[in-house]
Amino acid sequence: MFDVQRGTDNVGGGAVTRHKCLFAVDKQHEHGHKYAVSSAVWYPVDNGLFVKGSYDHHINVWDTNTTQVVMDFNMPGKMYRTAMSPLATSHMLIAAGTEDVQVRLCDIASGTFAHTLSGHRDGVMTVEWSTSSEWVLLTAWIYDFYDNGT
C-alpha cells in the first residue's frame, strides 16, 4: 500500500517522486492470500476498507488502519473479479465473479451472501456496477463474446 499523495523522495531534479510502502500484505502476512490476488478495490465510501479477491477462493475485506481482515467470504472457486458500486447508498454489496457459473453478491453489512445470480454457462470473468444506477450490474464470461458469432 502506497500513499501517492505524499512522496517520500524526489529524484531527477524533482521530475520523479518515489513513494514509501506503508504496509505490504503478502504470503507471509497472517491473513495473506495463498495464491495470486486477482482483484483489489477500494470501498467507495471510505478508504478505510479495501476488498481483495484471490485464486485461493477467498474475498477478504481489509481494514487499512489495522491491516487486518475484518470479513472473509469463502467462494466456490477462483476469484476473477470483485466490484463495488461507486454510488450505492442503500447497499454494501461486493459483486463476485468466479470460475463458478453463478455471480454472488456478498453483503459487507451482514457478512453473508445476499444474492446468487444465475445465467452464465461458464466461469464469470468480470463484474462491474453501473455508474448511473446502484442496482444495475454487468457480468460477462469469456465465451459470451463468441456465442453470437462476432
Beta strands, then each sheet from edge to edge (+ up, - down):
strand 1: 9-11
strand 2: 16-18
strand 3: 37-42
strand 4: 49-54
strand 5: 58-63
strand 6: 68-74
strand 7: 79-84
strand 8: 93-98
strand 9: 103-107
strand 10: 112-117
strand 11: 126-129
strand 12: 137-140
sheet 1: 1+ 2-
sheet 2: 3+ 4- 5+ 6-
sheet 3: 7+ 8- 9+ 10-
sheet 4: 11+ 12-
end
